[in-house]
Amino acid sequence: MDDRWPTRLDEVARFIPPGTSVIDLGAGAGSLESRLDGCRYTAADLPDFDMNRHKWPDGTYDVAVMAGVLEYARFPAAALRHLHDLAPVAIVTYAHHPKQRDPSWENALTPERFVELATKAGYENVKPVGTWKAKHIRTQTVWRLS
């Protein structure tokens, strides 16, 4: 898989402190790694990571990343709980706008519902920290969960 959304990865990387351990869920080719400063990086993607088949990596990390992945979760509440089990801090991008839904996405969370599910998953601070816009007009909110 190529680096199809380089600017999204640049935006995500801004929120990852240097020297932290990072797990990138749905990592594709692992292109986020080159944007990180001294981090211990772990890429997880199919077939080793499949949130809809409840297949999650082992271990704990400082930061977990889900960029353009949560929309594909059949059970987003469970996905956020697993994310919290992996790391106390997460950077998640999510496309909330209903008119920009992709037919392959499994869920449609409003920003309010996203905050509710992330809070129930154990994150105390759930804040939108930026946005990213794709060529095909899908705008994603970049969230920091801690």
VOTI-749108 format. One line per 4 residues: number of its first residue (from 1); for each residue x negated, z negated, y of N, C-alpha, C, O. Coordinates in nm, 3 decimals, padded with zeros to 5 digits, always signed. Example, Ala and Ser with C-alpha at 12.3 -4.5 7.8 and 13.67 -1.06 7.14 Angstrom:
// residues 2
1) -01.319 -00.780 -00.569 -01.230 -00.780 -00.450 -01.320 -00.780 -00.330 -01.424 -00.846 -00.332; -01.285 -00.708 -00.225 -01.367 -00.714 -00.106 -01.290 -00.787 +00.003 -01.341 -00.804 +00.114
// end
This chain:
// residues 146
1) -00.085 +00.000 -00.118 +00.000 +00.000 +00.000 -00.089 +00.000 +00.124 -00.188 -00.072 +00.130; -00.054 +00.079 +00.220 -00.136 +00.088 +00.341 -00.092 -00.013 +00.447 +00.005 -00.087 +00.427; -00.162 -00.015 +00.555 -00.135 -00.105 +00.666 -00.032 -00.037 +00.757 -00.068 +00.020 +00.860; +00.098 -00.043 +00.717 +00.201 +00.032 +00.788 +00.246 -00.032 +00.918 +00.301 +00.036 +01.005
5) +00.223 -00.159 +00.934 +00.269 -00.228 +01.054 +00.155 -00.309 +01.115 +00.163 -00.432 +01.122; +00.050 -00.242 +01.159 -00.067 -00.317 +01.207 -00.036 -00.407 +01.326 -00.093 -00.516 +01.337; +00.052 -00.365 +01.416 +00.078 -00.450 +01.532 +00.153 -00.577 +01.492 +00.137 -00.681 +01.556; +00.235 -00.571 +01.387 +00.303 -00.691 +01.339 +00.199 -00.789 +01.285 +00.208 -00.910 +01.310
9) +00.102 -00.740 +01.212 -00.003 -00.827 +01.160 -00.087 -00.887 +01.272 -00.128 -01.003 +01.264; -00.111 -00.810 +01.376 -00.183 -00.863 +01.493 -00.104 -00.979 +01.555 -00.161 -01.081 +01.591; +00.027 -00.961 +01.567 +00.113 -01.064 +01.626 +00.113 -01.190 +01.538 +00.103 -01.301 +01.590; +00.124 -01.174 +01.408 +00.123 -01.287 +01.315 -00.010 -01.361 +01.323 -00.012 -01.484 +01.328
13) -00.120 -01.287 +01.324 -00.253 -01.348 +01.324 -00.277 -01.436 +01.446 -00.356 -01.531 +01.439; -00.212 -01.407 +01.557 -00.229 -01.488 +01.679 -00.195 -01.635 +01.657 -00.246 -01.721 +01.729; -00.110 -01.663 +01.559 -00.060 -01.799 +01.539 -00.128 -01.872 +01.422 -00.083 -01.978 +01.381; -00.235 -01.814 +01.370 -00.305 -01.875 +01.258 -00.440 -01.927 +01.307 -00.526 -01.848 +01.347
17) -00.458 -02.060 +01.305 -00.583 -02.118 +01.356 -00.705 -02.076 +01.273 -00.694 -02.061 +01.151; -00.818 -02.057 +01.337 -00.942 -02.025 +01.265 -00.975 -02.132 +01.161 -00.951 -02.251 +01.182; -01.029 -02.087 +01.050 -01.078 -02.180 +00.948 -00.974 -02.240 +00.857 -01.007 -02.325 +00.775; -00.847 -02.199 +00.868 -00.743 -02.256 +00.783 -00.732 -02.179 +00.652 -00.783 -02.068 +00.639
21) -00.665 -02.240 +00.555 -00.634 -02.170 +00.431 -00.496 -02.105 +00.448 -00.401 -02.169 +00.493; -00.488 -01.978 +00.412 -00.368 -01.899 +00.438 -00.323 -01.830 +00.310 -00.405 -01.771 +00.239; -00.194 -01.837 +00.281 -00.137 -01.754 +00.177 -00.042 -01.656 +00.243 +00.043 -01.695 +00.323; -00.057 -01.530 +00.209 +00.020 -01.420 +00.266 +00.114 -01.368 +00.157 +00.071 -01.297 +00.067
25) +00.242 -01.405 +00.167 +00.341 -01.367 +00.067 +00.401 -01.232 +00.102 +00.452 -01.212 +00.212; +00.395 -01.140 +00.007 +00.435 -01.003 +00.035 +00.324 -00.931 +00.109 +00.350 -00.855 +00.202; +00.201 -00.956 +00.067 +00.082 -00.915 +00.141 +00.051 -00.766 +00.136 -00.029 -00.717 +00.217; +00.112 -00.692 +00.044 +00.075 -00.551 +00.032 -00.073 -00.539 +00.002 -00.122 -00.598 -00.094
29) -00.144 -00.462 +00.083 -00.287 -00.440 +00.064 -00.372 -00.555 +00.115 -00.495 -00.550 +00.104; -00.311 -00.658 +00.170 -00.388 -00.773 +00.220 -00.453 -00.747 +00.355 -00.557 -00.805 +00.386; -00.392 -00.661 +00.435 -00.449 -00.621 +00.563 -00.454 -00.732 +00.667 -00.527 -00.721 +00.766; -00.379 -00.839 +00.646 -00.383 -00.951 +00.740 -00.521 -01.017 +00.740 -00.566 -01.066 +00.844
33) -00.587 -01.019 +00.627 -00.715 -01.091 +00.614 -00.817 -01.049 +00.720 -00.886 -01.135 +00.775; -00.827 -00.921 +00.748 -00.928 -00.874 +00.844 -00.898 -00.919 +00.987 -00.984 -00.907 +01.075; -00.780 -00.971 +01.012 -00.740 -01.015 +01.145 -00.759 -01.166 +01.165 -00.735 -01.217 +01.274; -00.801 -01.235 +01.060 -00.812 -01.380 +01.064 -00.957 -01.422 +01.087 -01.050 -01.356 +01.041
37) -00.974 -01.532 +01.159 -01.106 -01.581 +01.197 -01.151 -01.694 +01.104 -01.111 -01.809 +01.121; -01.234 -01.661 +01.007 -01.291 -01.763 +00.920 -01.194 -01.833 +00.829 -01.222 -01.944 +00.783; -01.081 -01.772 +00.801 -00.980 -01.834 +00.715 -01.009 -01.807 +00.567 -01.070 -01.706 +00.532; -00.964 -01.898 +00.484 -00.965 -01.876 +00.339 -00.830 -01.810 +00.307 -00.726 -01.875 +00.313
41) -00.834 -01.683 +00.272 -00.715 -01.599 +00.261 -00.680 -01.572 +00.116 -00.767 -01.539 +00.035; -00.550 -01.587 +00.084 -00.499 -01.551 -00.047 -00.382 -01.456 -00.027 -00.286 -01.487 +00.044; -00.390 -01.340 -00.090 -00.282 -01.242 -00.086 -00.194 -01.260 -00.210 -00.246 -01.279 -00.320; -00.063 -01.254 -00.191 +00.031 -01.262 -00.303 +00.136 -01.154 -00.286 +00.201 -01.144 -00.182
45) +00.153 -01.072 -00.388 +00.252 -00.966 -00.385 +00.296 -00.937 -00.528 +00.244 -00.996 -00.623; +00.391 -00.846 -00.542 +00.438 -00.808 -00.675 +00.321 -00.763 -00.760 +00.232 -00.697 -00.705; +00.314 -00.792 -00.884 +00.410 -00.868 -00.965 +00.385 -01.019 -00.967 +00.464 -01.093 -01.026; +00.278 -01.065 -00.902 +00.245 -01.208 -00.909 +00.335 -01.296 -00.823 +00.349 -01.415 -00.849
49) +00.396 -01.237 -00.722 +00.489 -01.310 -00.635 +00.619 -01.230 -00.632 +00.619 -01.113 -00.594; +00.728 -01.294 -00.670 +00.860 -01.231 -00.665 +00.963 -01.341 -00.642 +01.009 -01.405 -00.736; +01.000 -01.361 -00.515 +01.090 -01.472 -00.481 +01.227 -01.457 -00.545 +01.294 -01.558 -00.569; +01.271 -01.333 -00.575 +01.403 -01.316 -00.636 +01.402 -01.344 -00.786 +01.508 -01.358 -00.848
53) +01.285 -01.351 -00.843 +01.271 -01.390 -00.984 +01.209 -01.529 -00.996 +01.166 -01.571 -01.103; +01.207 -01.598 -00.883 +01.155 -01.736 -00.876 +01.011 -01.745 -00.927 +00.974 -01.840 -00.996; +00.932 -01.645 -00.892 +00.791 -01.641 -00.930 +00.708 -01.663 -00.804 +00.693 -01.573 -00.721; +00.654 -01.784 -00.790 +00.580 -01.824 -00.671 +00.436 -01.860 -00.709 +00.412 -01.908 -00.819
57) +00.343 -01.837 -00.620 +00.204 -01.875 -00.648 +00.190 -02.027 -00.655 +00.270 -02.102 -00.600; +00.085 -02.070 -00.723 +00.052 -02.212 -00.728 -00.036 -02.248 -00.610 -00.090 -02.160 -00.542; -00.051 -02.375 -00.587 -00.144 -02.423 -00.485 -00.075 -02.466 -00.358 +00.046 -02.452 -00.341; -00.157 -02.518 -00.268 -00.109 -02.553 -00.134 -00.208 -02.496 -00.033 -00.326 -02.480 -00.061
61) -00.156 -02.468 +00.084 -00.232 -02.400 +00.189 -00.199 -02.465 +00.322 -00.102 -02.540 +00.334; -00.280 -02.436 +00.421 -00.251 -02.484 +00.557 -00.138 -02.405 +00.620 -00.053 -02.460 +00.689; -00.138 -02.273 +00.596 -00.041 -02.182 +00.657 +00.008 -02.083 +00.553 -00.071 -02.029 +00.475; +00.139 -02.061 +00.551 +00.199 -01.956 +00.468 +00.256 -01.849 +00.561 +00.312 -01.880 +00.667
65) +00.243 -01.725 +00.522 +00.292 -01.612 +00.602 +00.393 -01.532 +00.521 +00.371 -01.503 +00.403; +00.505 -01.498 +00.585 +00.604 -01.404 +00.530 +00.637 -01.306 +00.643 +00.721 -01.336 +00.728; +00.573 -01.193 +00.644 +00.596 -01.092 +00.748 +00.677 -00.977 +00.689 +00.627 -00.899 +00.609; +00.804 -00.969 +00.732 +00.891 -00.863 +00.683 +00.930 -00.880 +00.537 +00.951 -00.782 +00.466
69) +00.941 -01.004 +00.493 +00.968 -01.032 +00.352 +01.100 -01.106 +00.331 +01.174 -01.074 +00.238; +01.130 -01.204 +00.415 +01.246 -01.291 +00.391 +01.377 -01.213 +00.386 +01.472 -01.257 +00.320; +01.385 -01.100 +00.453 +01.508 -01.019 +00.450 +01.544 -00.975 +00.308 +01.660 -00.945 +00.280; +01.446 -00.970 +00.220 +01.466 -00.925 +00.083 +01.501 -01.039 -00.013 +01.520 -01.014 -00.132
73) +01.511 -01.161 +00.036 +01.541 -01.277 -00.050 +01.690 -01.285 -00.079 +01.771 -01.290 +00.014; +01.725 -01.286 -00.205 +01.866 -01.306 -00.242 +01.912 -01.446 -00.207 +02.029 -01.468 -00.175; +01.818 -01.540 -00.213 +01.849 -01.679 -00.183 +01.751 -01.728 -00.077 +01.652 -01.794 -00.110; +01.776 -01.696 +00.050 +01.679 -01.731 +00.154 +01.655 -01.881 +00.169 +01.545 -01.921 +00.205
77) +01.756 -01.963 +00.141 +01.734 -02.108 +00.150 +01.631 -02.152 +00.047 +01.542 -02.232 +00.078; +01.641 -02.101 -00.074 +01.543 -02.135 -00.179 +01.405 -02.081 -00.142 +01.305 -02.148 -00.166; +01.400 -01.962 -00.086 +01.271 -01.904 -00.046 +01.204 -01.991 +00.060 +01.083 -02.014 +00.054; +01.279 -02.040 +00.155 +01.221 -02.125 +00.259 +01.176 -02.259 +00.202 +01.076 -02.315 +00.248
81) +01.248 -02.312 +00.104 +01.205 -02.437 +00.039 +01.072 -02.416 -00.034 +00.982 -02.500 -00.025; +01.060 -02.306 -00.105 +00.933 -02.275 -00.174 +00.821 -02.254 -00.074 +00.707 -02.296 -00.097; +00.853 -02.190 +00.037 +00.754 -02.169 +00.141 +00.701 -02.304 +00.191 +00.580 -02.321 +00.208; +00.792 -02.398 +00.212 +00.753 -02.532 +00.259 +00.669 -02.604 +00.154 +00.579 -02.680 +00.189
85) +00.697 -02.582 +00.027 +00.616 -02.642 -00.079 +00.472 -02.590 -00.076 +00.379 -02.661 -00.113; +00.455 -02.465 -00.033 +00.321 -02.404 -00.028 +00.241 -02.447 +00.094 +00.119 -02.459 +00.086; +00.309 -02.469 +00.207 +00.234 -02.496 +00.330 +00.319 -02.572 +00.431 +00.439 -02.546 +00.442; +00.258 -02.665 +00.505 +00.332 -02.738 +00.608 +00.360 -02.655 +00.733 +00.444 -02.691 +00.815
89) +00.289 -02.543 +00.746 +00.310 -02.451 +00.859 +00.334 -02.312 +00.802 +00.267 -02.270 +00.709; +00.431 -02.241 +00.860 +00.458 -02.104 +00.817 +00.480 -02.015 +00.939 +00.533 -02.058 +01.041; +00.438 -01.891 +00.924 +00.467 -01.787 +01.022 +00.554 -01.686 +00.949 +00.513 -01.626 +00.849; +00.675 -01.667 +01.000 +00.773 -01.581 +00.935 +00.826 -01.482 +01.038 +00.862 -01.522 +01.149
93) +00.832 -01.353 +01.002 +00.901 -01.258 +01.088 +01.035 -01.227 +01.023 +01.048 -01.222 +00.901; +01.136 -01.206 +01.109 +01.271 -01.178 +01.058 +01.347 -01.092 +01.158 +01.342 -01.115 +01.278; +01.416 -00.990 +01.106 +01.499 -00.902 +01.189 +01.642 -00.956 +01.189 +01.712 -00.946 +01.088; +01.685 -01.013 +01.300 +01.816 -01.078 +01.308 +01.929 -00.986 +01.354 +02.045 -01.013 +01.323
97) +01.900 -00.881 +01.427 +02.005 -00.802 +01.491 +02.092 -00.730 +01.388 +02.040 -00.652 +01.308; +02.224 -00.755 +01.388 +02.311 -00.698 +01.285 +02.316 -00.544 +01.285 +02.339 -00.485 +01.180; +02.295 -00.482 +01.397 +02.301 -00.335 +01.401 +02.173 -00.270 +01.351 +02.165 -00.148 +01.339; +02.073 -00.352 +01.322 +01.946 -00.299 +01.275 +01.922 -00.331 +01.127 +01.808 -00.325 +01.080
101) +02.027 -00.364 +01.055 +02.013 -00.403 +00.915 +01.973 -00.284 +00.829 +02.026 -00.174 +00.846; +01.883 -00.305 +00.739 +01.843 -00.206 +00.640 +01.931 -00.229 +00.517 +01.951 -00.344 +00.477; +01.983 -00.124 +00.456 +02.073 -00.144 +00.340 +02.005 -00.210 +00.220 +02.075 -00.263 +00.133; +01.873 -00.209 +00.214 +01.805 -00.273 +00.101 +01.785 -00.423 +00.121 +01.743 -00.491 +00.027
105) +01.814 -00.476 +00.238 +01.796 -00.619 +00.263 +01.904 -00.698 +00.191 +02.018 -00.654 +00.179; +01.866 -00.814 +00.146 +01.955 -00.899 +00.065 +02.033 -01.001 +00.146 +02.130 -01.058 +00.096; +01.993 -01.027 +00.270 +02.061 -01.129 +00.350 +02.063 -01.088 +00.496 +01.991 -00.997 +00.537; +02.144 -01.155 +00.572 +02.155 -01.128 +00.716 +02.171 -01.263 +00.787 +02.282 -01.314 +00.801
109) +02.060 -01.318 +00.830 +02.062 -01.448 +00.894 +02.065 -01.434 +01.046 +01.988 -01.358 +01.103; +02.154 -01.508 +01.109 +02.149 -01.519 +01.254 +02.031 -01.611 +01.287 +01.983 -01.683 +01.199; +01.984 -01.610 +01.410 +01.878 -01.706 +01.446 +01.920 -01.851 +01.419 +01.840 -01.932 +01.374; +02.046 -01.883 +01.447 +02.095 -02.019 +01.426 +02.091 -02.057 +01.278 +02.052 -02.168 +01.242
113) +02.132 -01.964 +01.193 +02.133 -01.990 +01.048 +01.989 -02.002 +00.995 +01.960 -02.083 +00.908; +01.899 -01.919 +01.049 +01.758 -01.926 +01.012 +01.704 -02.066 +01.041 +01.639 -02.127 +00.956; +01.729 -02.115 +01.162 +01.683 -02.249 +01.202 +01.742 -02.354 +01.109 +01.672 -02.444 +01.064; +01.871 -02.342 +01.080 +01.938 -02.439 +00.991 +01.871 -02.442 +00.853 +01.841 -02.550 +00.802
117) +01.848 -02.325 +00.793 +01.789 -02.319 +00.659 +01.644 -02.368 +00.660 +01.602 -02.439 +00.568; +01.568 -02.332 +00.762 +01.428 -02.376 +00.770 +01.420 -02.527 +00.788 +01.331 -02.592 +00.732; +01.511 -02.583 +00.865 +01.514 -02.728 +00.886 +01.552 -02.799 +00.756 +01.491 -02.900 +00.720; +01.651 -02.747 +00.686 +01.689 -02.806 +00.558 +01.577 -02.793 +00.455 +01.568 -02.875 +00.364
121) +01.493 -02.692 +00.470 +01.380 -02.672 +00.377 +01.269 -02.775 +00.401 +01.180 -02.791 +00.317; +01.274 -02.844 +00.515 +01.175 -02.948 +00.543 +01.091 -02.926 +00.667 +01.011 -03.012 +00.704; +01.109 -02.812 +00.732 +01.034 -02.788 +00.856 +01.105 -02.858 +00.971 +01.225 -02.839 +00.992; +01.032 -02.939 +01.047 +01.091 -03.014 +01.157 +01.094 -02.935 +01.287 +01.185 -02.952 +01.368
125) +00.995 -02.850 +01.308 +00.988 -02.766 +01.428 +01.000 -02.620 +01.388 +00.914 -02.565 +01.319; +01.107 -02.559 +01.430 +01.133 -02.419 +01.399 +01.150 -02.348 +01.532 +01.252 -02.364 +01.599; +01.049 -02.269 +01.570 +01.051 -02.209 +01.704 +01.020 -02.061 +01.700 +00.929 -02.017 +01.630; +01.098 -01.983 +01.776 +01.059 -01.843 +01.792 +00.938 -01.838 +01.887 +00.942 -01.895 +01.996
129) +00.832 -01.770 +01.846 +00.711 -01.767 +01.927 +00.676 -01.626 +01.976 +00.581 -01.608 +02.051; +00.753 -01.529 +01.934 +00.726 -01.392 +01.979 +00.822 -01.294 +01.915 +00.910 -01.332 +01.837; +00.804 -01.169 +01.950 +00.882 -01.062 +01.888 +00.788 -00.946 +01.855 +00.680 -00.932 +01.913; +00.832 -00.866 +01.763 +00.759 -00.746 +01.725 +00.861 -00.636 +01.705 +00.967 -00.659 +01.647
133) +00.831 -00.518 +01.753 +00.925 -00.407 +01.743 +00.861 -00.291 +01.668 +00.751 -00.246 +01.703; +00.930 -00.244 +01.566 +00.882 -00.130 +01.488 +00.922 +00.001 +01.553 +01.009 +00.005 +01.640; +00.856 +00.109 +01.510 +00.889 +00.242 +01.562 +01.035 +00.276 +01.541 +01.098 +00.340 +01.625; +01.089 +00.234 +01.429 +01.228 +00.267 +01.396 +01.328 +00.170 +01.458 +01.439 +00.154 +01.408
137) +01.290 +00.105 +01.566 +01.378 +00.025 +01.652 +01.418 -00.109 +01.592 +01.505 -00.176 +01.648; +01.361 -00.151 +01.484 +01.394 -00.283 +01.431 +01.307 -00.387 +01.499 +01.184 -00.382 +01.489; +01.369 -00.478 +01.567 +01.296 -00.585 +01.634 +01.296 -00.708 +01.545 +01.401 -00.748 +01.494; +01.181 -00.767 +01.526 +01.169 -00.887 +01.446 +01.127 -01.003 +01.534 +01.043 -00.989 +01.623
141) +01.187 -01.118 +01.507 +01.145 -01.241 +01.572 +01.031 -01.300 +01.490 +01.036 -01.303 +01.367; +00.928 -01.345 +01.559 +00.818 -01.415 +01.493 +00.847 -01.564 +01.510 +00.857 -01.614 +01.622; +00.859 -01.634 +01.398 +00.892 -01.777 +01.397 +00.770 -01.856 +01.352 +00.695 -01.814 +01.264; +00.752 -01.972 +01.414 +00.652 -02.069 +01.368 +00.729 -02.189 +01.316 +00.807 -02.250 +01.389
145) +00.706 -02.223 +01.191 +00.774 -02.335 +01.126 +00.670 -02.442 +01.096 +00.565 -02.413 +01.039; +00.699 -02.565 +01.135 +00.605 -02.673 +01.103 +00.682 -02.803 +01.086 +00.622 -02.908 +01.059
// end
